[in-house]
């Protein structure tokens, strides 16, 4: 009997069971509780759905390891989409090629990486939606990005977890 559960389902169960416990520690940026990480990843899921990202779509992650990245990854999984991570230290042309080849519909990235990456994507004819963080760290960049998207496109109701 296979008892394996998808990562996001195991996370949701842990968040319900241990809401106040620390879920992720990011050196130099602090930590985030399961409840707060669950809420942030739900916002990502809802925003992806509002932008038309559907089950089976691919969403890119071109961001350094951070609380922002973990919350985004969980939100992508909760949306039913798949995530495509690339190394922020790799050349932008290589990362753009991977994202284009995987037909990502959206990408999380940081401002410091965005200009060259966007240029490389456009040279390939790709124009995925960009979730642009001022910088990754502690979840603050992702929270600001989501706040801006909510202001521009309107906040969406919370969807049920998948």
Secondary structure as GFF3:
##gff-version 3
##sequence-region A 1 162
A	DSSP	alpha_helix	7	17	.	.	.	ID=ss1
A	DSSP	beta_strand	22	26	.	.	.	ID=ss2
A	DSSP	beta_strand	30	33	.	.	.	ID=ss3
A	DSSP	alpha_helix	34	50	.	.	.	ID=ss4
A	DSSP	beta_strand	58	62	.	.	.	ID=ss5
A	DSSP	alpha_helix	67	79	.	.	.	ID=ss6
A	DSSP	beta_strand	82	85	.	.	.	ID=ss7
A	DSSP	alpha_helix	92	101	.	.	.	ID=ss8
A	DSSP	beta_strand	106	110	.	.	.	ID=ss9
A	DSSP	alpha_helix	111	123	.	.	.	ID=ss10
A	DSSP	beta_strand	129	133	.	.	.	ID=ss11
A	DSSP	alpha_helix	140	153	.	.	.	ID=ss12
###
